[in-house]
Amino acid sequence: MYSIGEFSRMNRITPRTLRHYDSLGLLSPARIDSWTGYRYYDASQLPRMQQILTLRDLGFSLDEIGMVLQDESRLPALMKDREARLVRSIREEKARLNRLRQFIDEGVKTMNTVVIRKLPEVIVASMRVTVDSYDSYFDVVPKMGEYMNSVGAVCAEPAYCFNLYHDGEYRERDIDVEICEAVTAFSPDSDKVKFKTIPGVDEAACLMHKGPYSSLSESYNALFRWIEEQGWQADGLPRESYIDGIWNKEDPAEWLTEIQIPVIRK
């Protein structure tokens, strides 16, 4: 028989870990002294201990290990699932490494840096129109704002004004666009302005574009190229979120727009 200290040293784990495994039903002592409460293990428990340690080293959770110890027939399926998770993790880490190397080579720049992030679910005032070009926004958007004011719609804070592109790609002419302004609550609809919920997006590739709308195509091309190179694919309508524009910056060179493309792994 081995004391808990001896058994822990033999397996290079702490007595605290052994007590935790006991509490989970993974490995209980062969005997507990009724007088002292000391825990003892025997040599027959070493194979089970090594099985636990091997599975832990492969990245299995304690819950998964418990499932295997109860029914070893479940191990092949769990192994396949673990393999898939590792492959996905390695791919994601390689993409992260490539971005890091790019930053090292070029220096970290706020613009031209793609990030993957979550887009929140929001209630919006929405107007879907087909416009001739980006210049048409300067006429359409103020009219939408006038109606929102007339029904007492309250814009969300922080502000989130964005366009959804139903063409699914960048276009310079005949653009099928849904203009959205995040609001705090629903208000009455009109013929053109509707209040609705835009679902959240778990993962979106986002890129800041600084400059006039006429040069947005360059940023779109760069973003879609990055998505392809990093093993993602577009999975939803592109968005443009307007951070700075004609309402607060006179110089178009200072306008700031975030392009947001929902994505999934290939």
C-alpha positions as CSV (number, residue, x, y, z in Angstrom):
1,M,0.0,0.0,0.0
2,Y,1.1,3.5,-0.7
3,S,0.3,6.6,1.3
4,I,-1.3,9.5,-0.6
5,G,2.1,11.3,-0.5
6,E,4.0,8.3,-2.0
7,F,1.3,7.7,-4.6
8,S,1.3,11.4,-5.7
9,R,5.1,11.4,-6.0
10,M,5.1,8.2,-8.1
11,N,2.6,9.8,-10.5
12,R,4.0,13.3,-10.3
13,I,0.8,14.9,-9.2
14,T,-0.2,16.7,-6.0
15,P,-2.1,15.1,-3.1
16,R,-4.7,17.8,-3.7
17,T,-5.3,16.6,-7.2
18,L,-5.7,13.0,-6.0
19,R,-8.4,14.3,-3.5
20,H,-10.1,16.1,-6.3
21,Y,-10.1,13.0,-8.5
22,D,-11.6,11.1,-5.6
23,S,-14.4,13.7,-5.2
24,L,-15.2,13.3,-8.9
25,G,-15.3,9.5,-8.7
26,L,-12.4,9.1,-11.0
27,L,-10.0,7.4,-8.6
28,S,-10.8,6.7,-5.0
29,P,-8.2,5.4,-2.4
30,A,-8.0,1.7,-2.0
31,R,-8.4,2.2,1.8
32,I,-9.0,5.1,4.2
33,D,-7.9,4.6,7.7
34,S,-11.0,5.0,9.9
35,W,-9.0,6.3,12.8
36,T,-6.6,8.8,11.1
37,G,-8.4,9.4,7.9
38,Y,-5.2,8.8,6.0
39,R,-5.7,7.7,2.3
40,Y,-3.8,4.7,0.9
41,Y,-3.5,3.4,-2.7
42,D,-2.2,0.1,-4.1
43,A,-0.3,-1.0,-7.2
44,S,-3.5,-2.2,-8.9
45,Q,-4.6,1.4,-9.3
46,L,-1.6,2.5,-11.2
47,P,-3.0,1.5,-14.7
48,R,-6.2,3.6,-14.0
49,M,-4.1,6.5,-12.8
50,Q,-1.9,6.4,-15.9
51,Q,-5.1,6.3,-18.1
52,I,-6.3,9.4,-16.4
53,L,-3.0,11.2,-16.8
54,T,-2.7,10.2,-20.5
55,L,-6.2,11.5,-21.3
56,R,-5.5,14.7,-19.4
57,D,-2.3,15.1,-21.4
58,L,-4.3,14.7,-24.6
59,G,-6.5,17.6,-23.5
60,F,-9.6,15.7,-22.4
61,S,-11.7,17.3,-19.7
62,L,-12.3,15.5,-16.4
63,D,-16.0,15.0,-17.4
64,E,-14.9,13.3,-20.6
65,I,-12.4,11.2,-18.7
66,G,-15.1,10.1,-16.3
67,M,-17.2,9.1,-19.3
68,V,-14.4,6.9,-20.7
69,L,-13.7,5.3,-17.3
70,Q,-17.4,4.3,-17.1
71,D,-17.6,3.1,-20.6
72,E,-14.4,2.7,-22.7
73,S,-16.5,2.1,-25.9
74,R,-17.0,5.9,-26.0
75,L,-13.3,6.6,-26.3
76,P,-13.0,6.3,-30.2
77,A,-15.8,8.9,-30.7
78,L,-14.3,11.2,-28.1
79,M,-10.9,10.8,-29.7
80,K,-12.3,11.9,-33.1
81,D,-14.0,14.9,-31.6
82,R,-10.8,15.9,-29.8
83,E,-8.8,15.5,-33.0
84,A,-11.2,17.8,-34.8
85,R,-11.0,20.4,-32.0
86,L,-7.2,20.3,-32.1
87,V,-7.1,20.7,-35.9
88,R,-9.4,23.7,-35.6
89,S,-7.3,25.2,-32.8
90,I,-4.0,24.7,-34.7
91,R,-5.5,26.3,-37.8
92,E,-6.7,29.3,-35.7
93,E,-3.3,29.6,-34.0
94,K,-1.5,29.5,-37.3
95,A,-3.7,32.3,-38.6
96,R,-2.9,34.3,-35.4
97,L,0.8,33.6,-35.9
98,N,0.6,34.8,-39.5
99,R,-1.1,38.0,-38.3
100,L,1.6,38.5,-35.6
101,R,4.4,38.0,-38.2
102,Q,2.7,40.6,-40.4
103,F,2.6,43.0,-37.6
104,I,6.3,42.4,-36.8
105,D,7.2,43.0,-40.5
106,E,5.0,46.0,-41.1
107,G,4.3,47.4,-37.7
108,V,1.0,47.4,-36.0
109,K,-1.3,50.0,-37.7
110,T,-4.8,50.8,-36.5
111,M,-6.0,50.9,-40.1
112,N,-5.4,47.8,-42.2
113,T,-5.7,45.5,-39.2
114,V,-8.4,42.9,-39.5
115,V,-10.0,41.7,-36.2
116,I,-12.6,38.9,-35.7
117,R,-15.2,39.9,-33.2
118,K,-18.9,39.5,-32.2
119,L,-21.6,41.8,-33.5
120,P,-24.5,42.4,-31.0
121,E,-28.1,41.8,-31.6
122,V,-29.8,45.2,-31.9
123,I,-33.2,46.9,-32.4
124,V,-33.0,49.2,-35.4
125,A,-34.9,51.7,-37.4
126,S,-34.5,50.3,-40.9
127,M,-35.0,51.6,-44.4
128,R,-34.3,49.3,-47.4
129,V,-33.8,51.1,-50.8
130,T,-31.9,50.8,-54.0
131,V,-29.7,53.8,-54.6
132,D,-27.8,54.9,-57.6
133,S,-24.5,55.4,-55.7
134,Y,-23.0,56.2,-52.4
135,D,-23.6,59.8,-53.0
136,S,-27.4,59.1,-52.7
137,Y,-26.9,58.5,-49.0
138,F,-26.6,62.2,-48.4
139,D,-30.2,62.6,-49.5
140,V,-31.8,59.4,-48.2
141,V,-30.4,59.2,-44.7
142,P,-31.6,62.7,-43.5
143,K,-35.1,61.8,-44.6
144,M,-35.0,58.7,-42.5
145,G,-33.7,60.7,-39.5
146,E,-36.6,63.1,-39.9
147,Y,-39.1,60.3,-39.6
148,M,-37.4,58.8,-36.6
149,N,-37.6,62.2,-34.8
150,S,-41.3,62.5,-35.7
151,V,-42.1,59.2,-33.9
152,G,-39.8,59.9,-30.9
153,A,-37.3,57.1,-31.7
154,V,-34.3,57.2,-29.3
155,C,-31.0,56.2,-30.7
156,A,-28.9,53.7,-28.8
157,E,-25.8,54.7,-26.9
158,P,-23.1,54.2,-28.0
159,A,-24.4,55.0,-31.5
160,Y,-24.4,52.2,-34.0
161,C,-25.3,53.3,-37.5
162,F,-24.7,50.8,-40.2
163,N,-25.8,49.6,-43.7
164,L,-26.6,46.0,-44.7
165,Y,-25.8,45.2,-48.3
166,H,-28.3,42.7,-49.7
167,D,-26.3,42.3,-52.9
168,G,-23.8,40.4,-50.8
169,E,-20.8,42.2,-52.3
170,Y,-19.4,45.7,-52.9
171,R,-21.2,47.6,-55.6
172,E,-20.7,51.1,-56.8
173,R,-24.0,51.5,-58.7
174,D,-27.6,50.3,-58.2
175,I,-26.9,49.3,-54.6
176,D,-29.6,47.3,-52.7
177,V,-28.9,48.7,-49.2
178,E,-30.7,48.5,-45.8
179,I,-29.9,51.6,-43.8
180,C,-30.0,50.8,-40.0
181,E,-29.8,53.0,-36.9
182,A,-29.7,51.2,-33.5
183,V,-32.5,52.4,-31.2
184,T,-33.5,51.7,-27.7
185,A,-37.1,50.4,-28.4
186,F,-39.6,49.8,-31.2
187,S,-41.6,52.7,-32.6
188,P,-44.5,52.8,-35.2
189,D,-43.5,51.8,-38.7
190,S,-44.0,54.0,-41.8
191,D,-44.2,52.9,-45.4
192,K,-40.4,53.1,-45.7
193,V,-39.0,53.0,-42.2
194,K,-39.5,49.8,-40.2
195,F,-38.5,48.9,-36.7
196,K,-37.0,45.4,-36.4
197,T,-34.4,43.3,-34.6
198,I,-31.2,42.5,-36.4
199,P,-29.7,39.2,-35.0
200,G,-26.2,39.2,-33.6
201,V,-23.3,37.7,-35.4
202,D,-20.9,35.3,-33.5
203,E,-17.9,36.1,-35.7
204,A,-17.3,38.9,-38.1
205,A,-14.1,40.0,-39.9
206,C,-13.8,43.7,-39.3
207,L,-11.6,46.3,-41.0
208,M,-11.4,50.1,-40.5
209,H,-11.5,52.2,-43.6
210,K,-10.3,55.8,-43.3
211,G,-11.2,58.1,-46.2
212,P,-14.0,58.9,-48.6
213,Y,-16.6,56.3,-49.6
214,S,-15.3,56.3,-53.2
215,S,-12.2,54.4,-52.0
216,L,-14.1,51.7,-50.1
217,S,-13.6,49.2,-52.8
218,E,-9.9,49.0,-52.0
219,S,-10.7,48.1,-48.3
220,Y,-13.4,45.6,-49.4
221,N,-10.9,43.8,-51.7
222,A,-8.3,43.7,-48.9
223,L,-10.8,42.3,-46.4
224,F,-12.1,39.6,-48.7
225,R,-8.6,38.6,-49.6
226,W,-7.7,38.4,-45.9
227,I,-10.8,36.2,-45.2
228,E,-9.8,33.8,-48.0
229,E,-6.1,33.6,-47.0
230,Q,-6.9,33.0,-43.3
231,G,-9.2,30.1,-43.9
232,W,-12.6,31.8,-43.4
233,Q,-15.5,32.3,-45.7
234,A,-18.2,35.0,-45.8
235,D,-21.4,33.9,-44.1
236,G,-23.9,36.8,-44.2
237,L,-24.6,40.2,-45.5
238,P,-21.7,42.7,-45.4
239,R,-22.2,45.7,-43.1
240,E,-20.6,49.2,-43.0
241,S,-20.6,50.9,-39.6
242,Y,-20.2,54.6,-39.8
243,I,-18.0,56.1,-37.0
244,D,-17.0,59.4,-38.5
245,G,-18.6,61.1,-41.5
246,I,-19.9,64.3,-43.0
247,W,-21.9,65.0,-39.7
248,N,-18.7,65.5,-37.7
249,K,-15.8,65.7,-40.1
250,E,-15.6,68.2,-43.0
251,D,-12.7,66.5,-44.7
252,P,-13.7,63.2,-46.4
253,A,-10.1,62.0,-45.7
254,E,-11.0,61.9,-42.0
255,W,-14.2,59.8,-42.5
256,L,-14.0,56.5,-40.6
257,T,-16.0,53.4,-41.6
258,E,-15.8,49.9,-40.3
259,I,-16.5,47.1,-42.8
260,Q,-18.0,44.1,-41.1
261,I,-18.3,40.7,-42.9
262,P,-19.9,37.8,-41.0
263,V,-17.7,34.7,-41.4
264,I,-17.4,31.0,-40.6
265,R,-14.4,28.6,-40.8
266,K,-14.2,26.7,-44.0
